[in-house]
Amino acid sequence: MSKVHFSVATAEERQAVNNQRTGFSNSSNLSPLEAYLGLKSLFGEPSREDIDEDKVQWIFFLKVDRARIEVYDYKRATWSICVYELDNDRERAERLIKDLESQITAASTRQRTFIKSLSKTSAAHVIENPFALYYQSGQDLISLATQIRAARVERSSSAPSIGDWSTPDTLCRAASMQLFSAFEGFLNLVYDVYLKPELRGDRIADRISREQIDVKLRLAPIYCDCFLGKPIDHTTDAFRNFLRVVAKRNDFIHANITKSMKTSVINYEETEFYVPADGSEVRMSTRDIDDVKDMTRTIDEIIEQVLAAMAPRYRREFRSVMSDEFIYVEYENEVPVIVR
């Protein structure tokens, strides 16, 4: 057990600290709730003044000899310890972090029964948004592939570096996977938030989760309250282009050997020629930046078609949160309601 004595810092002691941080820990052993209750039992009430409430809800200002410490939550999801050691002793700062973490953990353990009782009172959820996560990852990968390709062109007169030729294609294949997943995440989020109350239950959810994605897309207006009622129009260019993306996705996921991956070998005049398969289908091994950008446009277009099929109120509501990393929902009669 740590013998370091931490105490609450006064306002004057906090203001005397310079801005040079000596030690930092983004602690993960305890949830923010567990850390908060442990800290509160040790040091009393936290400070809630002069903080960015969109990012931080509580902060504890602490001190030991020649060091000041801040412990705070961040975006409701994590909590951190920040040490300002007045002699800039980084080794001591790390020891102080470990000592304080140990004390907070021990104090939180004594609150275990109370924490369990609180966990049963949840009336809301923060949903990690898979669409936002995968879509942004796809765009980041495309951007990185573009930068590497451009750098390769600039160095065209010199010997290529390792990865110059293969890395952009590798990144594009990875971006394709992220974009495939992004749309599925978008559709799953619509079902999770707007599924009709009378259909909520494990058996229905399991049945929906196993549907082919094009069927799941077309039937969304039948299953979900947010739509005007008619099935998604499957005759649009956006839907047809989306089906082509789905076919490529299935080939990619299952590593199917497609026609485009088979190159004919022709022997003519004692010479061997490779003749690519006919058609415009792109081989996964040579997926290019432009191909992935086309896929992005296709996914954007089908998403816009889905949004256009929603009732105006729901469209505005869902569009306002669909790119958020986390979506906050409260429950009314066990049905989630988006809260902004």
C-alpha positions in Angstrom: 0.0 0.0 0.0 1.3 3.5 -0.9 2.5 5.6 2.0 2.5 8.9 0.0 0.1 11.4 1.5 -1.9 13.2 -1.1 -4.1 16.1 -0.1 -6.4 18.7 -1.7 -4.6 21.7 -3.2 -5.8 25.2 -2.5 -6.7 27.7 -5.3 -3.4 29.6 -4.6 -1.4 26.4 -4.8 -3.0 25.5 -8.2 -2.3 28.9 -9.7 1.4 28.7 -8.6 2.1 25.7 -10.9 3.7 26.4 -14.3 2.2 24.8 -17.4 5.0 22.2 -17.9 3.5 18.8 -17.4 5.9 16.3 -16.0 3.9 13.1 -15.9 0.6 11.8 -17.5 -1.4 8.7 -17.3 -4.6 7.8 -19.2 -5.7 5.2 -16.7 -7.7 2.2 -17.9 -7.9 -0.1 -14.9 -10.9 1.6 -13.5 -14.0 3.1 -15.2 -14.5 6.9 -14.7 -17.3 6.1 -12.2 -15.1 3.8 -10.2 -12.3 6.4 -10.2 -14.7 9.2 -9.2 -16.1 7.3 -6.3 -12.7 6.3 -5.1 -11.4 9.8 -5.4 -14.4 11.3 -3.7 -14.1 8.9 -0.7 -10.4 10.0 -0.4 -10.6 13.7 -1.0 -14.2 14.8 -0.8 -16.1 16.8 -3.5 -14.4 17.5 -6.9 -14.1 20.9 -8.5 -16.6 21.7 -11.2 -15.7 25.3 -11.9 -14.0 26.8 -15.0 -14.0 23.5 -16.9 -15.1 22.7 -20.5 -18.3 20.8 -19.7 -18.4 19.2 -23.1 -15.1 17.4 -22.3 -14.7 17.4 -18.5 -17.3 16.9 -15.8 -15.2 16.8 -12.7 -11.6 17.4 -11.6 -9.7 16.9 -8.4 -6.8 19.2 -7.6 -4.2 17.5 -5.3 -0.8 18.1 -4.0 2.2 16.4 -2.4 5.6 18.0 -1.5 6.8 20.0 -4.5 4.2 18.5 -6.9 0.7 19.4 -8.0 -1.7 16.9 -9.5 -4.9 17.0 -11.5 -7.2 14.0 -11.9 -10.1 14.4 -14.3 -12.5 12.7 -16.6 -12.6 13.2 -20.4 -15.7 13.0 -22.6 -17.4 10.7 -20.0 -15.3 7.8 -21.4 -11.8 8.0 -19.7 -10.0 9.6 -16.8 -6.5 10.8 -16.4 -3.8 11.8 -13.9 -1.6 14.8 -14.7 1.4 15.6 -12.6 3.3 18.9 -12.4 6.6 18.1 -10.5 8.1 21.4 -9.5 11.7 20.2 -10.0 10.8 18.6 -13.4 11.7 15.2 -11.9 10.0 12.8 -14.4 10.9 9.6 -12.5 9.3 11.0 -9.4 6.2 12.0 -11.4 5.8 8.5 -12.6 6.1 7.1 -9.1 3.5 9.6 -7.9 1.1 8.4 -10.6 1.5 4.8 -9.6 1.1 5.6 -5.9 -2.1 7.6 -6.6 -3.5 5.0 -8.9 -3.0 2.4 -6.2 -4.8 4.5 -3.6 -7.7 5.3 -5.9 -8.0 1.6 -6.8 -8.1 0.5 -3.2 -10.7 3.2 -2.3 -12.8 2.2 -5.3 -12.7 -1.5 -4.2 -14.4 -0.5 -1.0 -17.2 1.1 -3.0 -17.9 -2.1 -5.0 -21.3 -2.8 -3.6 -22.5 0.7 -4.3 -21.1 0.7 -7.8 -23.0 -2.5 -8.6 -26.2 -0.9 -7.3 -25.6 2.2 -9.5 -25.0 0.0 -12.6 -28.6 -1.3 -12.3 -30.1 2.1 -12.6 -29.0 2.9 -16.2 -31.7 4.8 -18.1 -29.5 5.7 -21.1 -26.7 4.5 -23.3 -23.8 6.0 -25.2 -23.6 4.1 -28.5 -20.2 3.9 -30.2 -21.1 4.8 -33.7 -19.6 2.2 -36.1 -20.5 4.2 -39.2 -18.5 7.2 -38.1 -15.6 5.0 -37.0 -15.3 2.9 -40.2 -16.1 5.7 -42.6 -13.4 8.0 -41.1 -10.9 5.1 -41.1 -11.6 4.5 -44.8 -11.1 8.2 -45.6 -7.9 8.3 -43.6 -6.5 5.3 -45.5 -7.4 6.8 -48.8 -5.7 10.0 -47.8 -2.5 8.2 -46.8 -2.5 6.1 -50.0 -2.8 9.4 -52.0 0.1 10.9 -50.1 2.4 7.9 -50.6 1.5 7.8 -54.3 2.3 11.5 -54.8 5.6 11.1 -52.9 6.5 8.3 -55.2 5.9 10.4 -58.3 8.1 13.2 -56.9 10.9 10.6 -56.4 10.4 9.0 -59.8 14.0 9.8 -60.9 15.5 8.0 -57.9 15.4 4.4 -56.7 12.0 3.5 -55.1 11.8 3.1 -51.4 10.5 0.1 -49.7 6.7 0.1 -49.8 6.5 2.8 -52.6 4.8 0.4 -55.0 2.8 -2.0 -52.8 1.7 0.2 -49.9 -0.9 2.3 -51.7 -2.7 -0.8 -53.0 -2.6 -2.4 -49.6 -4.1 0.8 -48.1 -6.8 0.9 -50.7 -7.8 -2.7 -50.0 -7.9 -1.9 -46.3 -10.0 1.2 -47.1 -12.5 -0.9 -49.1 -13.0 -3.1 -46.0 -13.6 -0.1 -43.8 -16.1 1.4 -46.3 -18.0 -1.9 -46.6 -18.3 -2.0 -42.8 -19.3 1.7 -42.6 -22.5 1.2 -44.5 -23.4 -1.9 -42.6 -22.8 0.1 -39.4 -25.0 2.9 -40.7 -27.9 0.5 -41.4 -27.4 -1.4 -38.1 -27.6 2.0 -36.3 -30.9 2.8 -38.0 -32.3 -0.5 -36.9 -31.0 -0.2 -33.4 -32.5 3.3 -32.8 -35.7 3.1 -34.8 -36.8 -0.5 -34.8 -40.6 -0.6 -34.0 -41.3 -1.2 -30.3 -43.4 -4.3 -31.1 -40.5 -5.9 -32.9 -37.9 -5.4 -30.3 -36.7 -8.7 -28.9 -33.8 -11.1 -29.3 -35.4 -13.4 -31.8 -36.4 -10.6 -34.2 -33.0 -8.9 -33.8 -31.2 -12.2 -34.5 -33.3 -12.7 -37.6 -32.7 -9.2 -38.9 -28.9 -9.5 -38.2 -28.7 -12.6 -40.5 -30.5 -11.0 -43.5 -28.6 -10.2 -46.6 -27.7 -6.6 -46.6 -29.7 -5.6 -49.7 -32.8 -7.3 -48.3 -32.1 -5.6 -44.9 -31.8 -2.3 -46.7 -35.1 -2.6 -48.6 -37.1 -3.8 -45.6 -35.8 -1.1 -43.2 -38.9 1.1 -43.8 -41.2 -1.9 -42.9 -39.3 -2.6 -39.7 -38.4 0.9 -38.5 -40.5 3.8 -37.4 -38.4 6.6 -38.9 -39.5 6.0 -42.5 -42.5 7.1 -44.5 -43.5 3.5 -45.0 -42.5 2.5 -48.6 -39.7 0.0 -49.1 -36.4 1.5 -50.4 -36.6 1.9 -54.2 -34.4 -0.7 -55.7 -34.7 0.7 -59.3 -32.4 3.7 -58.7 -28.9 4.0 -60.0 -27.7 4.4 -56.4 -29.2 1.1 -55.5 -27.9 -0.7 -58.5 -24.4 0.7 -57.9 -24.7 -0.4 -54.3 -25.5 -4.0 -55.4 -22.3 -4.0 -57.3 -20.4 -2.9 -54.2 -22.1 -5.7 -52.2 -21.0 -8.2 -54.8 -17.4 -7.0 -54.6 -17.7 -7.0 -50.8 -18.8 -10.7 -50.8 -16.0 -11.6 -53.1 -13.5 -9.7 -51.0 -14.8 -11.1 -47.6 -14.9 -14.7 -48.8 -11.7 -14.4 -51.0 -13.7 -15.7 -54.0 -11.7 -16.5 -57.2 -13.5 -14.2 -59.6 -13.3 -14.1 -63.4 -11.2 -10.9 -63.2 -8.6 -12.7 -61.2 -8.0 -15.3 -63.9 -5.6 -14.3 -66.6 -5.5 -16.4 -69.8 -2.1 -17.8 -71.0 -1.8 -17.8 -74.8 1.1 -19.5 -76.6 1.7 -18.0 -80.0 4.8 -18.3 -82.2 6.7 -19.9 -79.4 6.0 -17.0 -77.1 3.8 -16.9 -74.0 1.3 -14.1 -73.6 -0.8 -13.2 -70.6 -4.3 -11.9 -71.7 -6.4 -10.4 -68.9 -10.0 -11.3 -68.6 -12.6 -9.2 -70.5 -14.7 -6.8 -68.6 -14.2 -3.8 -66.4 -14.3 -5.6 -63.0 -11.4 -4.4 -60.8 -9.1 -7.1 -59.3 -8.8 -6.8 -55.6 -5.0 -7.2 -55.9 -4.8 -4.0 -57.9 -7.5 -1.9 -56.2 -6.7 1.7 -56.9 -7.3 5.0 -55.2 -9.9 6.0 -57.8 -11.7 2.7 -57.3 -12.1 3.3 -53.6 -13.2 6.9 -54.2 -15.9 5.6 -56.5 -16.9 3.2 -53.8 -17.1 6.1 -51.3 -19.4 8.0 -53.7 -21.6 4.9 -54.1 -22.0 4.5 -50.4 -22.6 8.3 -50.0 -25.4 8.1 -52.6 -27.2 5.1 -51.1 -27.0 6.7 -47.6 -28.6 9.8 -49.1 -31.3 7.7 -50.6 -32.0 6.1 -47.2 -32.1 9.5 -45.5 -34.5 10.8 -48.2 -36.9 7.9 -47.4 -37.1 9.0 -43.7 -39.8 11.3 -42.4 -38.4 14.9 -42.2 -38.2 15.0 -38.4 -36.3 11.7 -38.1 -34.1 12.7 -41.1 -33.0 15.9 -39.4 -32.4 14.0 -36.1 -30.4 11.2 -37.5 -28.3 13.3 -39.9 -27.3 15.5 -36.9 -25.7 12.6 -35.1 -24.7 10.1 -37.8 -21.1 11.3 -38.0 -20.6 11.6 -34.2 -18.2 9.2 -32.6 -20.7 8.5 -29.8 -24.5 8.9 -29.8 -26.3 9.4 -26.5 -29.7 7.8 -26.2 -32.2 7.7 -23.4 -35.1 5.2 -23.1 -38.8 5.8 -23.1 -40.8 2.6 -22.6 -37.6 0.7 -23.5 -37.3 2.5 -26.8 -34.1 4.5 -27.4 -34.5 8.3 -28.1 -31.6 10.3 -29.4 -30.6 13.2 -27.1 -28.5 16.1 -28.5 
